[in-house]
Structures are given as C-alpha cells and as structure tokens.
Amino acid sequence: MNCLIVDDNKIARATLKQLAAQISDLKVAGEASSALEACNLLREKPVDLLLLDIEMEEMTGLELTRHLGENRPVIIFISAKEEYAIEAFELNVADYITKPVQPARFLQALDRAREIIDSKSEHINVHADAFLFIRDSNVVKRLGFDEILYAEAMGDYVKLHTTHRFYAVHSPLKTVEERLPAQRFIRVHRSYIVAVDKIDRIEQGALVIGGKPVPVADAYRNALNKRLNVL
C-alpha cells in the first residue's frame, strides 16, 4: 500500500512516518501539510491510502474527502478530537483514530484498509455494507449488520437489538431503515424492522426472533410473506 500523510503538524507527520516504517507492506509515498497541498500531490501521483488529519487551515480533512468524491484513496482519519467521528464515518471512510496514535490501534485500522484495497474497489461503501457506526455512551462503536436481530422504535430513539443486549440510538426509525441494507432487513410494522435471516418462525401473527415476539402489521404482511417465499 502506498500512503500519503496529510497533517498540518510536523510532529504528527513524523510520528506517522515512524509507525508506517515498521509496516512491511506500507510505503509512505509523500506527506502534505495542508489539504490543498494533498490535492496537488494526488493529481500528480495517486495513492492507495490517505492518513488524514481533520482540523487544518483553509480546507479540513472532511472537506477534502468530499472534494475527492468517489474516485478517492481509502481514508483513515487521524484526529485529536472524537467529535467528528460520526460525520467522518458518514463519508464511508475506513477508520477513525484519535491522537495520540497507539501502534495496536494503527495496525487495526490498516487491516480494515487492506480489506477494502484487496477487494479491488475504489468505493468504500463495499466495506460499509458490513456494518454501521453508532454512538454508545459517548463512544463511537462499530455494529455489524449480522449482529442486529431487529430495530424497535421507542419515541425519539431506536433500540437496535442484538443477541446479548440492545443499543439505544437517538434517531427516527426511518433514518435507521435507510442505513440498513434492504436485501437483509424488512419493515414489518411502523415500529419494527427485522433481519430476515434472524427470523426463527411465525406464530399467532407475530415473528419470533431470538426467542422474542415481534408484531407484524397487516399492511406489511403480504410483503413479508412474499419475501420469505411462504408456501
């Protein structure tokens, strides 16, 4: 992997170069002290990976990411602040690391970047199809789609139920539905979305998922039966 380090702090760039030098398949192709400089370098010499700071003068790392569009390198954000994490992951980046960068965390982020690069896809949505990111007790957590049993609307929140616990997300159910892949999830009630492959059985007009009943509204029943290919 060829990478470009983009950070307006000289010490931060030096730290990343030292870490990168210890990774056998990672080569630092260059460094930039601003997003504008990075744009120019990328025109001259495209890279596989951007190690990108966020808070920079003239243009932020988030703005650079939007400017580069779909035909961009894989991006790992490296920032001193956590507050940009949700916005960053909405741009389908590979990972988000907070400073000071820990070697183990850096290796973990590189593993995710390799998965994307090895897939020979320039669009990071390929990787994003496997999970979404949620805020859990002020920590941004990756939650795999295969972990979710069903989503339940509860007022201004949505409870994402998994086998062992649920996560409360401050969001309308419609927004959550838009984030969940339609090929894996289906709306069965105005308050419920379920993972099709997690349905155990249907009895007394309700689905049973993980031993818990989930109601099915009449308005959604025909679509559900068609989706399940019920005989």
Backbone bond lengths (Angstrom), bond angles and torsions (degrees), N, CA, C in turn:
res aa  C-N    CA-C-N  psi(-1)  N-CA   C-N-CA  omega(-1)  CA-C   N-CA-C  phi
1 M - - - 1.464 - - 1.516 109.67 -
2 N 1.326 115.78 130.58 1.457 121.09 171.54 1.520 108.71 -96.26
3 C 1.313 116.92 133.24 1.458 119.56 -177.74 1.521 111.97 -127.49
4 L 1.324 115.05 154.26 1.456 122.70 173.67 1.519 107.41 -117.99
5 I 1.329 116.41 127.44 1.458 121.63 178.61 1.522 108.39 -95.00
6 V 1.339 116.28 125.48 1.463 121.05 -177.85 1.525 109.00 -125.52
7 D 1.320 115.69 109.63 1.469 121.39 -178.96 1.519 107.94 -160.56
8 D 1.332 117.59 138.22 1.460 120.02 -178.97 1.526 112.51 -83.26
9 N 1.336 116.16 0.16 1.460 120.94 179.07 1.530 109.23 -105.13
10 K 1.315 116.07 118.64 1.464 121.55 -176.21 1.521 112.07 -61.22
11 I 1.337 116.35 -40.12 1.465 120.42 -179.29 1.532 110.00 -66.10
12 A 1.329 116.74 -40.37 1.467 120.60 178.97 1.522 110.48 -62.35
13 R 1.342 116.78 -40.77 1.469 119.69 178.34 1.527 110.91 -64.71
14 A 1.319 116.36 -40.44 1.465 120.26 -179.99 1.527 110.58 -64.81
15 T 1.326 116.45 -38.88 1.475 120.51 178.91 1.519 110.61 -62.55
16 L 1.327 116.94 -44.60 1.461 120.76 -179.99 1.525 111.20 -65.95
17 K 1.326 116.85 -37.74 1.467 119.59 177.84 1.525 110.88 -63.58
18 Q 1.322 116.84 -38.49 1.466 120.46 178.27 1.524 110.99 -64.99
19 L 1.329 116.24 -42.12 1.466 119.59 178.32 1.528 110.22 -66.00
20 A 1.328 116.50 -44.69 1.462 120.69 -178.21 1.520 111.95 -63.04
21 A 1.333 116.68 -33.46 1.469 120.73 -178.29 1.521 111.87 -64.21
22 Q 1.336 117.14 -19.33 1.459 120.95 -179.06 1.524 113.00 -91.80
23 I 1.340 116.82 -1.87 1.465 121.55 -179.36 1.526 108.29 -102.87
24 S 1.316 116.43 118.33 1.467 120.80 -170.81 1.523 113.69 -61.87
25 D 1.339 117.61 -35.40 1.464 119.35 -175.74 1.524 112.87 -101.25
26 L 1.320 117.33 14.93 1.459 121.51 -179.83 1.524 109.89 -115.57
27 K 1.324 115.82 122.85 1.464 121.19 179.87 1.518 109.60 -120.78
28 V 1.334 116.26 129.05 1.458 120.96 177.55 1.526 107.98 -81.65
29 A 1.327 115.48 110.69 1.463 120.63 -178.42 1.518 112.04 -83.52
30 G 1.344 116.28 -17.83 1.456 119.83 -179.78 1.511 110.98 173.18
31 E 1.323 115.00 177.11 1.461 120.64 177.22 1.518 108.64 -143.54
32 A 1.333 114.85 153.52 1.458 121.03 -179.78 1.519 109.13 -138.54
33 S 1.323 115.58 144.52 1.457 120.76 -179.34 1.523 112.60 -96.95
34 S 1.333 116.05 1.23 1.464 120.17 177.79 1.519 109.07 -154.29
35 A 1.336 115.01 161.69 1.460 120.01 178.60 1.529 111.00 -67.05
36 L 1.327 117.13 -35.98 1.464 120.34 179.19 1.523 110.96 -64.87
37 E 1.328 116.40 -41.39 1.457 120.28 176.81 1.518 110.20 -63.08
38 A 1.330 116.15 -39.37 1.466 120.69 178.74 1.527 110.76 -61.92
39 C 1.337 117.00 -40.34 1.469 120.84 178.59 1.519 110.79 -57.78
40 N 1.324 115.97 -45.72 1.460 120.28 -179.42 1.519 111.83 -64.45
41 L 1.327 116.36 -41.73 1.464 120.31 -179.92 1.519 110.93 -65.41
42 L 1.324 117.06 -39.26 1.461 120.59 -178.69 1.526 111.73 -67.14
43 R 1.329 117.25 -31.11 1.465 120.02 176.47 1.529 110.73 -66.03
44 E 1.328 114.76 -37.80 1.460 119.69 -177.56 1.524 112.18 -78.84
45 K 1.328 115.56 -38.54 1.461 119.68 -174.83 1.530 110.12 -147.50
46 P 1.323 117.86 95.96 1.465 120.85 178.68 1.532 111.40 -61.53
47 V 1.314 116.98 151.24 1.465 122.67 178.83 1.520 109.42 -127.99
48 D 1.323 115.52 168.93 1.465 120.91 178.00 1.524 112.01 -82.20
49 L 1.338 115.95 -32.22 1.455 120.48 -167.93 1.523 111.44 -140.79
50 L 1.338 115.95 138.20 1.463 121.93 171.88 1.523 108.84 -110.93
51 L 1.331 116.09 126.82 1.460 121.54 169.58 1.521 104.54 -100.29
52 L 1.316 116.41 102.35 1.460 121.85 -160.56 1.524 113.56 -120.32
53 D 1.334 115.25 124.82 1.456 122.07 172.41 1.528 108.48 -75.68
54 I 1.335 117.15 164.96 1.467 120.08 -179.40 1.523 111.85 -106.26
55 E 1.318 117.39 -56.92 1.461 120.51 -175.39 1.527 110.68 -81.43
56 M 1.328 115.33 100.63 1.459 121.76 177.03 1.528 108.25 -137.41
57 E 1.328 116.78 154.88 1.457 120.71 179.87 1.529 110.46 -71.13
58 E 1.321 114.97 155.58 1.466 124.83 177.76 1.531 112.75 71.65
59 M 1.312 117.50 -53.87 1.466 120.91 179.13 1.515 109.14 -144.56
60 T 1.327 117.17 128.82 1.459 120.83 179.59 1.524 110.29 -81.48
61 G 1.327 115.20 168.00 1.455 119.58 176.38 1.520 112.32 -64.08
62 L 1.325 116.89 -33.46 1.461 120.53 177.27 1.525 110.36 -65.78
63 E 1.331 116.18 -42.72 1.468 120.24 179.11 1.528 110.98 -65.61
64 L 1.318 116.40 -38.84 1.459 119.86 177.63 1.521 110.71 -62.05
65 T 1.312 116.49 -43.07 1.466 121.16 179.81 1.522 110.99 -59.81
66 R 1.338 116.85 -44.64 1.467 120.05 178.21 1.525 110.75 -65.22
67 H 1.315 116.46 -38.70 1.461 120.76 -178.93 1.535 111.44 -64.44
68 L 1.315 116.80 -37.94 1.462 120.49 -177.53 1.521 112.20 -71.03
69 G 1.335 116.93 -25.27 1.462 120.58 175.70 1.520 113.00 69.87
70 E 1.339 115.68 -152.78 1.461 120.94 -173.43 1.530 112.47 -74.02
71 N 1.315 116.86 -35.40 1.469 119.67 -176.63 1.523 110.36 -86.72
72 R 1.298 114.58 59.90 1.458 120.79 -176.32 1.523 109.42 -118.22
73 P 1.332 116.61 164.76 1.465 118.83 173.67 1.533 110.50 -68.30
74 V 1.299 115.96 165.86 1.461 120.54 169.13 1.526 107.03 -64.79
75 I 1.328 116.63 140.80 1.469 120.30 -174.27 1.515 111.47 -121.70
76 I 1.326 115.58 131.64 1.462 122.66 167.77 1.524 106.10 -115.69
77 F 1.318 116.87 116.90 1.457 120.22 176.35 1.523 109.46 -80.22
78 I 1.318 115.75 138.76 1.462 121.42 176.89 1.521 106.87 -131.11
79 S 1.325 116.10 108.17 1.460 120.45 -171.78 1.520 111.56 -134.40
80 A 1.327 115.93 154.00 1.465 120.70 177.32 1.531 111.46 -78.23
81 K 1.325 116.67 -12.20 1.464 120.60 -175.71 1.528 111.21 -121.13
82 E 1.335 115.10 146.22 1.458 120.86 179.43 1.528 112.06 -88.44
83 E 1.326 117.00 -15.82 1.459 120.77 -168.36 1.526 114.24 -65.01
84 Y 1.338 117.04 -18.12 1.459 119.97 -178.66 1.532 112.61 -92.71
85 A 1.318 117.62 0.01 1.465 120.82 -170.40 1.524 113.44 -59.57
86 I 1.327 117.39 -47.26 1.462 119.59 -177.00 1.519 110.44 -64.27
87 E 1.330 116.91 -44.88 1.459 120.45 178.11 1.528 110.83 -61.38
88 A 1.327 115.59 -38.27 1.463 120.32 -179.81 1.525 111.08 -65.02
89 F 1.323 117.52 -46.50 1.458 120.40 -177.71 1.525 111.45 -68.43
90 E 1.339 117.32 -24.74 1.455 119.90 175.34 1.531 111.00 -66.28
91 L 1.329 116.28 -18.78 1.466 121.08 176.96 1.530 111.11 -89.32
92 N 1.336 116.43 7.55 1.464 122.11 176.07 1.531 113.10 60.92
93 V 1.309 115.35 46.34 1.464 118.86 175.17 1.527 109.10 -84.86
94 A 1.320 116.00 165.25 1.461 120.06 -176.67 1.516 112.29 -71.95
95 D 1.337 116.88 -40.08 1.453 119.08 -176.89 1.528 110.06 -164.56
96 Y 1.335 114.71 169.95 1.465 121.90 -178.52 1.528 106.70 -139.62
97 I 1.318 116.18 114.72 1.465 121.95 -178.20 1.523 109.31 -111.85
98 T 1.318 116.46 138.69 1.454 119.65 175.95 1.531 109.73 -98.64
99 K 1.315 114.76 144.45 1.461 121.70 177.72 1.528 109.80 -79.27
100 P 1.321 118.61 150.62 1.461 128.32 -4.25 1.535 111.16 -70.10
101 V 1.319 115.85 140.84 1.458 121.19 -175.02 1.526 110.61 -75.03
102 Q 1.324 115.41 123.33 1.461 120.64 176.81 1.535 109.15 -90.17
103 P 1.334 118.29 136.59 1.470 120.64 -177.85 1.523 114.28 -52.58
104 A 1.327 117.39 -43.06 1.462 120.04 -178.60 1.523 111.03 -64.39
105 R 1.318 115.77 -39.34 1.469 120.16 179.63 1.530 110.33 -68.93
106 F 1.311 116.44 -36.12 1.466 121.79 177.62 1.526 110.16 -63.69
107 L 1.319 117.05 -43.65 1.465 121.28 178.49 1.525 111.18 -62.62
108 Q 1.324 115.81 -39.61 1.459 120.10 179.25 1.530 110.87 -62.92
109 A 1.321 116.34 -43.02 1.462 120.31 178.70 1.521 111.28 -64.29
110 L 1.328 116.85 -38.99 1.463 120.47 178.95 1.526 111.30 -65.42
111 D 1.327 116.78 -35.25 1.465 119.67 177.10 1.530 110.63 -60.19
112 R 1.335 115.80 -41.49 1.468 119.35 178.68 1.523 110.79 -66.56
113 A 1.327 116.04 -39.35 1.459 119.76 178.88 1.524 110.69 -63.85
114 R 1.329 117.00 -40.55 1.470 120.31 179.32 1.520 111.61 -61.46
115 E 1.335 116.48 -39.91 1.461 120.18 179.94 1.521 110.54 -58.15
116 I 1.328 115.26 -41.33 1.459 119.65 -178.44 1.521 110.41 -70.40
117 I 1.317 115.74 -46.66 1.464 120.04 -178.39 1.527 110.67 -64.08
118 D 1.335 116.51 -41.37 1.461 120.16 179.91 1.526 112.93 -65.44
119 S 1.319 116.14 -23.38 1.464 119.51 178.93 1.526 111.70 -74.21
120 K 1.357 114.75 -6.02 1.471 121.80 179.02 1.518 111.85 59.11
121 S 1.336 114.61 32.85 1.460 120.14 176.71 1.510 108.80 -117.77
122 E 1.311 116.65 135.46 1.452 120.28 178.17 1.510 111.56 -87.11
123 H 1.323 116.30 -8.19 1.461 118.84 -176.69 1.515 109.15 -104.05
124 I 1.301 116.80 122.33 1.454 121.86 -172.78 1.522 112.38 -72.53
125 N 1.335 118.61 -11.05 1.454 119.71 177.22 1.517 111.88 -59.38
126 V 1.341 117.46 -24.29 1.467 120.51 176.83 1.522 109.31 -57.78
127 H 1.325 115.62 -42.12 1.460 120.04 179.22 1.527 110.50 -75.41
128 A 1.329 116.45 -37.75 1.454 120.35 -176.61 1.522 111.97 -66.75
129 D 1.358 117.24 -20.45 1.453 119.81 179.04 1.521 112.46 -62.07
130 A 1.313 118.80 -13.95 1.457 121.60 -176.25 1.525 113.30 -92.38
131 F 1.321 117.17 -14.96 1.472 118.47 -174.82 1.517 111.33 -162.70
132 L 1.330 115.28 170.49 1.458 121.45 169.33 1.522 107.33 -133.04
133 F 1.327 115.62 168.90 1.454 120.37 179.91 1.514 109.49 -114.23
134 I 1.326 116.22 134.99 1.454 121.34 -179.75 1.526 108.61 -129.60
135 R 1.334 114.71 157.56 1.456 118.96 175.85 1.523 108.65 -93.73
136 D 1.322 116.31 122.44 1.468 122.67 -178.43 1.526 108.39 -127.45
137 S 1.339 116.60 107.51 1.470 121.60 -179.39 1.533 111.35 53.99
138 N 1.337 115.19 49.91 1.467 122.55 177.29 1.531 113.75 66.44
139 V 1.330 117.01 14.28 1.461 122.06 174.51 1.515 107.93 -118.63
140 V 1.324 117.65 133.66 1.454 120.68 176.79 1.522 108.15 -83.73
141 K 1.339 115.70 119.00 1.464 121.74 -173.13 1.515 110.28 -116.82
142 R 1.313 115.71 140.78 1.461 120.88 174.35 1.523 108.85 -84.89
143 L 1.330 116.35 128.12 1.458 121.84 179.57 1.522 108.47 -123.21
144 G 1.315 116.22 115.56 1.461 121.28 -178.96 1.520 111.25 -69.38
145 F 1.328 116.72 140.56 1.460 119.74 177.36 1.520 111.50 -59.12
146 D 1.333 116.68 -32.08 1.456 119.40 -179.27 1.524 112.60 -72.20
147 E 1.348 117.77 -9.62 1.463 121.30 176.15 1.522 112.41 -86.01
148 I 1.329 116.46 -21.69 1.464 120.79 -173.20 1.531 110.74 -82.41
149 L 1.319 116.15 125.71 1.464 121.96 175.49 1.525 110.21 -86.60
150 Y 1.340 115.21 -51.51 1.469 119.76 177.13 1.524 109.53 -162.29
151 A 1.334 114.50 161.84 1.463 122.04 177.84 1.523 108.30 -113.21
152 E 1.324 116.05 136.46 1.462 121.52 -175.70 1.527 109.74 -128.31
153 A 1.334 117.13 123.53 1.462 121.19 178.27 1.523 110.00 -75.36
154 M 1.337 115.87 131.74 1.463 122.26 178.80 1.529 107.90 -137.47
155 G 1.348 116.32 85.40 1.456 119.98 -179.16 1.511 110.67 66.06
156 D 1.333 116.81 -124.28 1.463 121.78 179.91 1.522 112.22 -84.03
157 Y 1.320 117.13 2.26 1.463 121.08 -177.00 1.524 111.04 -119.88
158 V 1.322 114.76 161.94 1.464 121.96 171.70 1.525 106.86 -124.23
159 K 1.319 116.05 129.65 1.459 120.94 176.61 1.531 108.58 -94.77
160 L 1.318 115.88 119.44 1.460 121.39 176.38 1.526 107.47 -95.25
161 H 1.316 115.58 107.30 1.459 120.81 -175.52 1.526 110.68 -86.59
162 T 1.322 115.61 131.69 1.457 121.99 172.93 1.524 107.79 -119.84
163 T 1.300 116.84 -178.17 1.466 120.20 -177.65 1.520 112.28 -61.59
164 H 1.326 117.23 -38.02 1.459 120.63 -172.05 1.524 114.77 -104.48
165 R 1.332 118.10 -20.74 1.461 120.10 -177.23 1.524 109.41 -165.36
166 F 1.335 116.34 179.23 1.460 119.14 172.97 1.519 108.98 -125.60
167 Y 1.335 115.44 157.08 1.460 122.79 177.62 1.524 107.79 -116.93
168 A 1.310 117.44 130.37 1.465 122.25 178.30 1.526 108.99 -94.67
169 V 1.327 115.99 118.82 1.461 122.14 -177.95 1.521 108.91 -113.09
170 H 1.321 116.94 129.38 1.462 120.86 179.43 1.522 108.77 -78.80
171 S 1.333 115.40 92.01 1.461 120.49 -175.12 1.522 109.09 -168.79
172 P 1.336 117.88 148.62 1.470 119.32 172.60 1.527 110.41 -70.59
173 L 1.329 116.33 153.92 1.462 120.43 -178.21 1.527 111.47 -62.49
174 K 1.310 117.72 -32.52 1.468 120.93 -180.00 1.523 110.96 -61.04
175 T 1.335 116.98 -40.95 1.461 120.51 179.28 1.525 110.70 -65.03
176 V 1.330 116.10 -42.34 1.465 120.63 177.39 1.524 110.12 -62.39
177 E 1.326 116.64 -41.86 1.468 120.78 -179.90 1.522 110.83 -59.86
178 E 1.337 117.01 -38.05 1.461 120.99 179.88 1.527 111.84 -67.10
179 R 1.338 116.37 -27.37 1.465 120.67 -179.46 1.522 112.73 -83.92
180 L 1.323 117.02 -22.65 1.462 120.78 -177.83 1.527 109.97 -86.11
181 P 1.328 118.91 135.03 1.465 121.06 -179.23 1.526 112.14 -65.47
182 A 1.335 115.85 127.33 1.467 121.23 -175.68 1.522 112.65 -63.24
183 Q 1.323 116.84 -24.91 1.463 118.89 -179.63 1.530 112.00 -74.58
184 R 1.341 116.70 -11.44 1.464 119.81 -177.95 1.524 113.18 -115.64
185 F 1.341 117.27 -20.37 1.463 120.80 -175.17 1.529 110.59 -128.41
186 I 1.351 115.26 154.00 1.458 120.30 179.61 1.532 109.57 -143.26
187 R 1.311 115.81 140.77 1.469 121.76 175.80 1.521 108.23 -77.91
188 V 1.337 118.18 128.91 1.463 121.55 -179.93 1.529 112.35 -121.36
189 H 1.332 115.99 -4.07 1.460 121.66 -175.92 1.518 106.22 -165.73
190 R 1.317 117.76 157.36 1.468 118.80 179.02 1.522 112.18 -62.06
191 S 1.333 116.18 -17.31 1.464 120.26 -178.78 1.525 114.02 -114.72
192 Y 1.338 117.78 2.73 1.465 119.37 -175.11 1.527 112.47 -137.78
193 I 1.329 114.95 138.07 1.463 124.06 168.93 1.521 105.91 -126.08
194 V 1.320 118.06 134.97 1.461 120.32 -175.45 1.531 110.92 -123.57
195 A 1.333 115.00 153.65 1.469 121.36 172.60 1.522 107.57 -82.01
196 V 1.319 116.10 119.98 1.470 120.71 -174.74 1.522 111.60 -58.50
197 D 1.324 117.68 -40.97 1.463 119.51 -176.20 1.530 113.21 -78.67
198 K 1.343 116.92 -0.09 1.470 119.97 177.87 1.529 112.44 -102.23
199 I 1.348 116.40 -1.09 1.464 120.11 -179.60 1.525 109.77 -72.39
200 D 1.325 116.79 122.79 1.464 121.62 178.90 1.528 111.55 -83.32
201 R 1.334 115.11 -47.63 1.467 119.40 -178.09 1.531 108.81 -166.76
202 I 1.320 114.78 170.41 1.459 121.43 175.20 1.518 107.06 -121.21
203 E 1.316 115.97 125.84 1.462 119.36 178.94 1.522 110.44 -147.95
204 Q 1.311 115.62 138.91 1.464 122.87 179.65 1.532 111.37 52.23
205 G 1.328 115.08 40.50 1.456 119.52 174.65 1.509 115.76 76.91
206 A 1.325 117.41 8.63 1.460 121.01 -179.18 1.531 110.26 -129.05
207 L 1.307 116.13 153.78 1.460 121.08 172.99 1.520 108.91 -85.39
208 V 1.310 116.26 150.25 1.452 121.04 172.81 1.520 107.48 -116.95
209 I 1.327 115.14 119.10 1.459 121.74 -179.19 1.522 108.33 -130.11
210 G 1.313 115.97 121.13 1.455 119.12 -178.95 1.508 112.78 60.01
211 G 1.329 116.07 30.29 1.460 120.90 179.41 1.511 114.06 81.63
212 K 1.351 118.30 2.49 1.465 121.19 -177.79 1.524 110.15 -115.39
213 P 1.346 117.05 137.27 1.467 119.99 179.53 1.525 111.86 -77.07
214 V 1.330 116.12 139.37 1.463 122.48 176.09 1.524 107.12 -125.29
215 P 1.333 119.05 122.43 1.469 120.77 -176.73 1.514 112.81 -67.05
216 V 1.333 115.32 148.26 1.467 121.79 175.69 1.523 107.34 -118.57
217 A 1.311 117.15 121.25 1.467 121.38 178.73 1.520 109.95 -79.34
218 D 1.335 116.08 148.19 1.464 120.27 -178.13 1.526 111.85 -57.20
219 A 1.331 116.77 -34.02 1.465 120.73 -177.27 1.522 112.32 -64.73
220 Y 1.329 117.12 -21.47 1.463 121.15 -177.20 1.526 113.26 -108.16
221 R 1.338 116.90 -4.52 1.462 120.28 -170.77 1.532 112.70 -65.30
222 N 1.332 117.57 -45.16 1.465 119.89 -178.70 1.525 111.64 -61.84
223 A 1.326 116.28 -42.36 1.473 119.92 179.12 1.512 110.69 -64.34
224 L 1.318 116.98 -37.17 1.454 121.00 178.70 1.517 110.85 -66.29
225 N 1.334 116.84 -47.28 1.467 120.27 -179.78 1.532 111.17 -60.91
226 K 1.326 115.83 -39.13 1.464 119.46 178.12 1.516 110.92 -66.30
227 R 1.314 116.07 -41.15 1.456 120.90 -179.62 1.529 111.13 -64.47
228 L 1.334 116.15 -39.18 1.467 120.85 -179.25 1.519 112.47 -83.44
229 N 1.334 115.97 -6.72 1.464 121.09 -178.59 1.518 110.45 55.95
230 V 1.339 114.73 46.19 1.459 121.09 -179.01 1.529 109.56 -70.49
231 L 1.329 117.79 130.30 1.455 122.44 -179.35 1.522 111.02 -85.47
